[in-house]
Amino acid sequence: MILWLMACSGEKDTNDSPDEVVETECLTDEEYFSDTVSPIVQSKCIACHSGEGIASETTLVLSEDTQLNFDTVSEVATVMENGQYLLLTKPTNQHTDGHSGGQPIAPSSTDYDDIELFVARINGLVDECATDVEIEGEEEESACEEASPARRVLRRLSHQEYDNTIQDLFGLTGTWSSNFAGDNVSHGFDNAVTLQVSPLLLDQYSNAATQIADDILTQGIQNQIQCGTWNRDCAEQFLSDKGTEIFRRPLSEADIERYLSMYDFVEEDGFDDAMKWMIASLLQSPHFLYRSELGVEDDDGLFGLTSWEIATELSYLFWQSTPDGELLELAAEDLLRDSTIVSEQVERLASSSRSSEVMVEMGMQWLGVRGLEFVAKDSTLYPELTDELRDSMSMETESFLATSFQEDVPFSLLLTDQSTRIDTALANHYGVQHEGTTELATVDFSTEDRFGGLLGHASLLTVHALPSSSSPIHRGLLVREHFLCQELPPPPANLNTSPPEVDPDSSTRERYEQHSSDAACSGCHDQIDPIGFGFEHYDGIGRWRTLDGIHSVDASGAILNSDQSDGTFYGVEELSSLLADSSEVSSCYVQQWFVYGTGQGDMEIPEVSCGVEAATEEFVAQGSTVQSALKSLTLLDRIYIRSGETGEMDTFAQGVGSDPGGEGEDTGLDPDTGSPETPLEELTVQVIENSNWGTGYCSSVTVANTGTVENTWMIELPIVDTITSLWSANSVVVSGGIQFTGVDWNATLQPNQSTEFGFCASL
């Protein structure tokens, strides 16, 4: 559908008499392609769609010949799949099969408009004088107001959240997660919804839980709960009181009985041992290790989060830890579904110094500098880069982020602030005056050669460089992906991506400029290298320089092919100003917080992209400050509701939902699996599905020995889904499903004894 057109012929020239009409010539399709579309093809498509690229087997294979490319692109422009033009859905990554090169062209960009008009020309939908067009069925889906509320899945505590939670629950200090298997990183952050529990991590959780329980008993259980007599009644009181804090919701009667059975089993060894194993069991429960926030289904088919879940959501969002007493009290009174009270809590949480720790954690991951202590450097070239100097670099950036958050400065100041806090070691490294102490002191760079904003920090400049030199690629990619939120496709297959060899006769800039002349490289490197060249006044460990070897530094640069941030600059100071003035960069900052705060980063999912859009609007409305990006997440509907499928399991919280906290009713496994057909003789098996989020579920299984002799148990459950995590049992896939056996401490059951294990599975 053509929305509007303007013909070139018939326009009035204001320099002539009012009655005179000047006829102007319209471009042919070939001319329009050469002037408008070919530059886009050269910069964003040819890197992959060349004869040597990763897309060389597709229908779009490009060359350096503009006429040949016109013929090729024109042919592809006529292809429709699923009622939409392939040339528009593929580069925007809106095709049902996706696009292996990501999204080189945004649907709202001028590049998209130019290609859309070319498609319309080739298919005869407009005349050759058209200057604007929108094709029916091809307009961007922008009706975010009609997008479904966010879906949710169980979120496992990140390692940092685990440590914080243990410290806040029990007053213990330690870094238990330092011994855990590393968390995987998704979209730049290690607290995504993709976190799983591997067999190794499960064993590490078990060891940590036992050690923590030991520490609790060592410091005295009376520090956790006041009991008149140390007996089973005290254990039950601990479960009722402290258990609410551990599970972040009240324990059900079935929960209490389940954990008291662990106490009973060990009670003959004494109160301390019985409490130790009961506490260790609590700390290995999915109710502790995972955040549910699944809500309760209402009449509209949506799921409203409970006050317990909202308390958890707010606390981990701002403090990376379990809810404090005030949040738990509000949750117990069911007051956190009131947006006014939530707003008050947001202000309380954000004003605490603890929230600045979240800014530091998020910021260091966003900037990619968490690996500063490990990044490899040539010690012969950079002998000054000691462990102590690395620590000083890290302290500068952490202090800068924390202070900016505490003072809630405008976001733009993260990029343009000329003052920073550094110690003597880093001051010497920078070559600036310092008060001469080892403590952090404020330094103003406004009169110095080097620049004081984030992009001038030695931590970033050291990490985003090569072991033996600076790197326009690493530093340009930092800006492109972390400040513009534009993920670039991988390099073409079989392409040598090694950096240019060091040549004393050439500057770094000259060595890297070959990328612009190589068709297989230029598509991506034209978007990276011109930005990276602006950092050339800084060497591989962030020291200011005017010479690159024997060559004068040329720090001129440019941002090309962005949506709203294109421009030329000289040096990091002008680059930072250019970025600070860009609404695209501000939106990217909000996107980083959204991904970090929600654990979801796939911008192709409407609920995610629309969530970022809505959060950005709130961010601007609140003044575009450093804190307002995080606060904006609490103004979205997703903090109160989620979408889901009819029949999904509800919350873990007690007293609501289809199986509140595991009340003991046998709900079975996933509907496709059910309960075991024939429990083994003298064993009873009960399977309770604790949660279901549409794409997976978690269940607990109780195995009881009802016979008169001990039984080394083995059961089979008809599970056809993929087990993603398993605790307190071993498993093996068999023809009828999955076979489970006990681990060393619960493999053999005495008469009338029972044990519990659990698993999560993806559908």
N, C-alpha and C positions, 0 to 999 in steps of 0.2 A: 504494500500500500504506500503510495507516494504521499508524504505529508505536505511537502511544499517544494516548489522548484523556482529557480530564477534563471531566465534565459539571458545569455550574454548579449545577443542582438537586441536592439531596441532600447538600450540603456541611454540615459541622457548624459552628455558631457557638460558639466557646469561651466566649462571654459568657453563654450560656444553659446550662440543665441538660444533663448529658451525654446524656440520653435524647432531648432535643428536637432535631429536625432542621428547619432553616430553608430553605424553598424560595426560591431567588433566580431572577430573570428573566434568560433568555439574550437576547443581542442578535440582532435580525433581520439579514439580509444587508445591508439598507440602512443600518441603524445601525452595523454593523461597518465598512462602507465609509466612512461619514461620520466615524467616530471614529478609524479606523486607516489606511485606504488613501488617503483623500482628501488628507490632509496630505503623503503621499509623492508623490502625483500632482501636487499644486500645487508642491512644491519641486523635483522632479526631472524631471518629464515635460512640463509645460504650456509651458515655454519653447520647445520645438521642436514639440510636438503641438497648438499652438493654430491657429486659423484663419489666422494670419499667419506661422506658424513654418515652418521648413524641412521639417517632416513633415506639412504640411497636406494632402498628397495621399494619406496613408496611411489605413488603416482606423481608426486611433486619433486622433480630432480632439477636443480637449477645450475646455471653456469655463470660465467662473467659476461656473456653475450646478452645484451638487453633485449634484442629482438627474439632470440630463442626463449628467453624467460617470459616475454610477453605471450608467445604462443603457448608455452607450458601452463602459465598461470591462468590464461584465458580459458583453456580447456578444463582445468580444475574448477574454475569459477562457475561452470555450468552444472557441476555435480551436486545432487541433492541426496541427503540421507536423512531418514526420519522426518521429512518435510522441511529440512533446513539446509542451507548451503554449506558445503563442506569447508570452503575457503574461509567461512566466518566462524564456524564452530570449533575447528581444529586449533588455530593459533590462540583462541581465547580459552581453550581447555574446557569447552562446554559440550564437546562431543560425548555421546554415551560411552564410547570406548576410551575417553580421555585423550591426552596428548603427551607423549613421552618427553617432549621438550618443555613441559610446564605451561605457563601462560605468558608468552612473550608479548602478547598484545592484550591490553585490558579492554573490556567491552565498552567502557565509557571514554576511551581515549580518542584523540584525533586520528591516530593511525587506523583505528577500527572504522571510523567514519569514512576515511579515504578508501579503504578496501571495500567497504559496504557499497559505496558509490560505484566503484569499479565493477563489482558483481552486478549491480543494477544495470550499468551500461551494457555489459557483455550479454546479459539476458534480455535486453530490450525493454526493461522496465521503466527507463527514463530516456529522454533524448540526450544528445551529446552536449547540450548546453546546461544540463542540470548541475547545480552546485551543492545540493543537499538532498538526502533521501533517507527514508527509513522503510525497510522491507518488512511486510507483515510476517510475523512469526520469527523475525530475527532480532526484534528489539530486546534489550537487556531486561531480564526479570528484575524489576526494581520495586515490586510491591512487597517490601519487607514488612509492612504493617499486617499483611495477611500470612506471613510465614508462621509455621508452627512454633510453639515454644520449644525451648531446647530439650533435646533428649539427654539422658544422663546414664552413666554406668558407675559401677563401684570404682572408687579411687583408692588405690593402696597408698598408705603413708609413704612419702619420700623418706630417704635416709635422714635428711635434716629435720623433717617433721617428726620422725621417730625419736630422735635424740631430744628434741625440745619437749615432746610430749612426756617422755619418761622423767625428765627433769622437773616439769611442772606438776606431774602427778605425785611424785614421791620425794621431791626435794633432793634428788641425787644429782651429782655432777659427773659427767662422763661423755665419751663419744663412742658409744657402742657400735654405731654404724660404720666406724672406721675399719671394722673387721668384716663388713658386709660386702658381698659381690656388688660391683658398681651398677648403679641404675642406668638403664638405657636413656638416650636423649632423643626427644621427638620435637621437631620444630624449634630446636635450640635450647630446650629446657628439659630438666630431668625429673619433673613432677607431673608428667602427662598421664592421661588415662590409659596409656599403653603399659604402665608398670605391671609386671607380673611377679609371681613367686616361683623361682626355679628351685629344683631340689637342693642345690647348694645353699641358696638363700634361706630356704625353709630350715635347714640344719643350723644355719647361723642364727636365725630367729630363736630356735630352741635353746641354743647355748646362751644367747643373750638373756632370754627370759629367765633361765635358771640362775645366771649370775645376778640379775637384778633382784630376783626374789631373795637370794642369799644376802644381798646388800640391805634389803628392806628389813630382814630379820636381824641382821647385825646391828643396824641403827636402832632397832627396837620397834616392834609392831605398835607399841603405844603411841609412837609418833604419827601413826596413820589413823588410829582409831582408839577410842577410850573404852576399855572393857573392864568389868569388875572381876571376871574370872577368865583365865585363858583356856577356853574349852570350845566345844562345837557351837554353842550359842554366840560366842565371839566371832567365830568364822562366818556364821550366818549374818551377823551384824555388819561385818566387813563387806560381804557381798552386797548387802542392801545399800550401804552408804558409799563405800569406796568404789564398789562395782559400777555405780551410776557414773562416776567420773571416768572410769576406765573404758566403759562401753559408750560413753557420751549419751546415755539414755538409761532409764531404770531397767534393772534386770527383771524378767518375768519370773513367775514361780517355777516354771520349768527350768529356766536358766539357773536359778538358785539351787534347785535340787540336783541338777547335773553337776555343778561344781562342788556341792557338798559331798557328792558321791566320791569325788577325788579325795576330798579331805578324809572321809570315812575310811577309804582304802589304805591311807597312810597313817591314820590316827594312832595306831598301836606303836608307831615309832616316835611318838611325841608330838606335842602341839606345834613346835617350830617346823618340823619336817612336813607335817600335814599342811600347814599354812604355806610353806615354800612351794609345794607341788600344786596347790590350788592356785596360788598367785601366778606361778609359771604357766599354768594352763590358760588362765585369763589372758595373759600377754601373748599367747599364741593363737588366740581365737580370731577368726575373720572379723568379728564385731569390734575388735580393737585395731587390727591391722588395716582394716578398710573403712572408708567413709561411705555410708550408703547414700543419703540424701536423695532417696527415690520417691518420697512422697506417698500420699494416700489418694486413691482414685476417687474422683467426684462424679456427679451426674453427667457432666459434660465430656467425660472420657479423659480429662486431664488429671494430673497428679499434683496435689498441693503438698508442699513440704511441711513437715511438722515443725513446731518450735524447737525441738531437740536438734533437728537437722539444720535449721537456719542458724542456730547457735554454733554448731560445728562449722558450717560454711563460713560464717563471719570470722570466727576465731582463726581458722587456718588461712583465710584470705589475708588477714592483717597481721597475725602473730605467728603463723606457721606452727601452731600448737593447739592443744586441747582447750575447750572453753573454760574460762575462769569461773569463780563462784557467782559473779553477778549474771553472767550469761546463763549459767545453769539454773539459777533461781528464776530468771525470766522464762526460761524454757519450761520449768516445772509449773509455772502459772499460765503457760500457753499464751504468752504475750508477744512473741516474736513474729507473729503473722500480721502484726500492726506495723505499717510502714513508718509511722511517726516514731515508734519506739526503736525500730531498726535504725532509723536515721540518727537518733540519739546515741545508739551504741556505735555506729560507724564513726561518729565524731570522737567518742571516748577512745575507741581502739586506735584511730589514726593519730590522736594527740599523744599517745604513749610512745616513749622512745623505742619500744619493742617493734613498732611498725616500721621504723627506719631500718631495722635489721632485715625486714622483708625486702625493702627497697635495695639494700646491698646485695642480698642473695639473687633477686631478680636481675638487678643491673649488671652484676658481674657475669651472669650467664648470658644476658642479652648482648653484652659487649664482647663476649667470647674470651674473657681474660681469666677465667677460673683455672686455666692450665698454665698460668704464668710461671709457677714454681718448677714446672717440668719442661717447658719449651726449650728445645735444643738450640744451642748457640756455639759457634766456633770459639773455643776458649783462647786460641792464639790471637784471634782478631779482637775479641772482647774480654780480656782478662778482668776488666773492672766489674763484670756482671756476676757478682758473688750472690750467695743465698741471701745475705743481709740486704743487698741492694734490691733484689727481687721483692723482699718483704716490704721495703720502703716504697717501691712502686705500687704494690698492692694496697698498702695503707693509704696512699694518696687518693686512689680512686674510691676506696671504700669510704673514707672520710668525706670526700666530695659528694658522693651519692647520699650518704646518711644526713649530712648537713642540709643539702638541697631539699630532702624530703621533710626534715624536721621544720625547716623554715618555710616550706611550701612555696618555693620561688616559682616564677613562670617557667614553663618547660624550656623556652628558648634559652634561658640562662645556663642550662646544662651544656649548651654548645658555645655560648659566647662569654661566659663569666671569665674575666681575666685574673681572678684571684683563686688561689688554691692553698691547701695546707700540706706542707712537706717537712721532713726531718732534715738533719744536716747532711746525711749521706746522699739524699736525693738532690738537695740544693747544690752540693758539689758536682753531682752528675749533670745537673742542668746548667751549672756555671752561673748561679745567681747568689745574691747575698742572703744570709740567714742569721738568725739571732745566735747561732752557735751552740744550740742545745740539741739533744737527741730527741726531744719532744717535737710534736707537730706544731708548726708555726705558720701563720698566714704570709704568703708571698704574693705580691702584685706583679703580674707580667706585662702590664700595659706599657711599660717603658723598656721592655726587653725585646730581643729579636724573636724568641720563641713565643708560643701562644698558650694561654692558660685553660681553654675550654677542654671538654672531654677528649676531643680528637688530638689534643696536644699532650695527653698523658703518656708517660713512658710505658705504662703497663700495656696500653693498646698498641703503641708503636712497636714494642718489643715482640709481643705475641703475633701480631699481624705483619710479619716480615720473614725473611729467609734466615737460615742459620748463619750465613756469611755475608748478608747484605740486606738492604731495604728491599721492598717488593711492591711495586705499583699494583700487581695483581691482588695480593692479599689485602692491601689497604683499600683499594678500589672496591673489592668485593665486600669488605666490611660495610662500607657506606651503602652500596647497592642493595645488599640483602638485609642489613640490620637497621638502617635508617630510612630506606625507601621501601622496604618490604617487598622487593622484587627478586624472587628466586630464579636463578638462571639455570638453563638446562646443563646437563653434563657435557664434557667435551666430546667431539665426534670419536667414534671407535677407531682404534689403531693410530691415533694421533699422538705424536711425541709431545707430552705436556711438560717436559723438563724445562726449568728456567734457562734462559740464555746463559752461555758460559761467560764467566768473568773475563773481560777484555780491558786491559788498562788503557787501550787506545780509544775506547768508547765509554761514554757515560752510561749509567743505568737506563736513563731515558732512551738513549740511542739504541741500546741493545733490545729494549722491549718494543720499540716502534716498528719492528719487523712484523708484529702481529697485525698491524693495519694493512699490510700489503699481502697477507696470506688469506685467501678467501675462506679457508677452513677455520681460521682463527678470528678473523675480523668481526664476525657477527656478534660474538660475546665480548671480545676484548675491546671493541669500540665502546662498550658500555662500562667497562671496568678500568682499563688503563688510563684514559684521560682524567678520571677522578684520582686514581692512585698517584699520578705524576705530581699532583698538588702537595703530596707529602714529602717530596724529595729533599726538603731542607732538613729532614730527620734521618739519621742513619738507622742501622738495624737494631739498635737498643735505645732509640729515642733521643739521641744527642743532636743538638742543633749544629748544622754545618752550612758553609757557603760553598764548599768544594766537594764534589764527588770524585775522590781521587785527585786527579789533576784538572778536572773539568768543572767549570762553573755550573752551579745548580740552576736549572730552569724549572721552577715550580708552577708554571702556568698549567691550568687544567680546565676541564669542562664536564658538566653533567649533560649527557645526551640521551634521548629516547626515554625520558621519564614521563610521567603523566602531567606533573605540574611543577617540576623543579629544575628544568633545563636552564643552563646559564654557564657563562665562563667565569673564571676566578683565577687568582694568583695566591697560592699558599693556603695553608690550613685556616688562617683567620678569615679570609674571604669565603672559603668553602663553608666554614661553620656559619657565617652570616647568611649565606645563601640557603643552607638547610634550615636554619632557625626561622626564616621567613616563609617556609613552605608548609602549607596545610597538609600536603602529602606526608611530610615527615612527622608532623604532629599526629596524624592518623596512624602512622606506623608505630609511634610510641604507644598509643592506646592499644593497638593490635598486639604488641608485645605483652602488655599487661593482661589482655584478655586471654591470650594463650597460656600465660603463666598462671593466671588465676583460675581458669576453668579446666585446664589440661587439654583443651581442644584447639587444634590449630589448622585444620583443613579448611581453607577459605573457599573451597568448591562446595561445601555444604551450606545451603542457604541460612540455616539457623546460626551458623558461625559467622558468615560474612555479614548477615543482617545484624547480629549481635554487636559486631565491631562497629558497624555503621551507627547503630543507636548509641553505643557507648561513646563514640567520637562526638556525637551531637551533645551529649551530656557533658563531656569533657570541655567543649568549647563554651557551653552555657555556664559552666562553673569557673571560667576564667583561664582555662588551659594551663593550670598549674601542675606541678609535679605530682602532688597528691590526688588531684582531681581525676587523673586517669584511673587510679585504683578505685576511688570512690564511685566513679561512674558505673562500675560493674554492679554495685549494690542498688542502682536505680533501674536495673533491667528486670523485666518480669521473671527471668530465669532464676532469680534468687528465691522466688516463692513457688514457682510451678515448673513442671516438666511435661512433655508429651510422652506418649507411649502407646502400646497396643492393648486392646481390651484383654483383660485376663492376666496381665503382667502382675508379678508379685509387688506388693506394696512395701512400705517402710519396714525397717528392723525395729522401729520404736514400739514400746510396750503399749498395749491398749487400743491400737488402731491397726487397720490393714487386714488382709486375708489370713495372715498367720503371724500375729504380733509377737515378734521376738522369739518365735519357736515355742508356742504354748504347749506343744506336745501332740497336737493333732497330726497324724501322718498324712501329709499332702502329697507324698510321692515325689518322684523326680520330674523332669520335664515331661509334658503329656505324651511325647513320643517314646519315652522310656518306661515310666511307671516303676512300681516296686518290684523287687525280685520275685520271680514266679514261684520258686519253691525254696524257702529258707532251709539251710542245712540242718540236718537232724541235731536236736538239742542246742541249736542256736536260734535266737530270734533277732531279726534285723528290722530296724525302723529307719526310714529315709525321710528327712524333712528338707524341703526346698526353702532355704532362708531368704533367697532373693532371686529375681529374674528381671533382666533389663532389656529383653528383646533379642539381643544377640548373644546372650550367655546367661548363666545362672550359677549360684553357689548352693551347695547342699551339705547338711551334716548327717552322718550315719552312726547309729548306735547299734552295737553288736553285744548281745547278752548271752552268757552261757547258762542255759536253764537245766543242764544235766547235773549228774551227781559226781562227775569226775572232771579233772582239768581238761581243757580243750585248746589246742593250738589252732586258731581259727583261720579259715579261708572262705571268702564268699565271692560270688559272681553277681554283678549287676548288669542288666541289659542296656548299657550306655553306648550309644552310637556317636556321641559327640566327642570333641577333643578336650581332654583334661589339660587345663592351663596351670593349675596349681593344686597341690595335694599336701595335706598335713596329717601326721600321726598314723600313716599307713604307707604301704608299698603297693604298686599297681603294675599290671601287665595286661596288654590287650589279648583277648582270646576270641575264639570264633563267635561266642554268644554275647560278647560285650567286653567288660573289663573285670579282671580278677583282682581282688584286694586281699592283702595279708597284713598282719601287724608288724610294727617295728620292734626293736629289742625289748622295750619296756612294756608293751601291751600285746605281744604276739600270743601269749598263753593266758587264758582266762580260767580262773578257779571257778568252782560251782557257785552260781548266783552272782557272779561278778560280771561287770559290763565295761565296755570301753567305747570311746567316741572318736571318729575321725571325720575329716571333711575334705571337700574338693570344690573347685570351680571349673566350669567347662564352657567352651564357646560352641555355639550352635553351627 
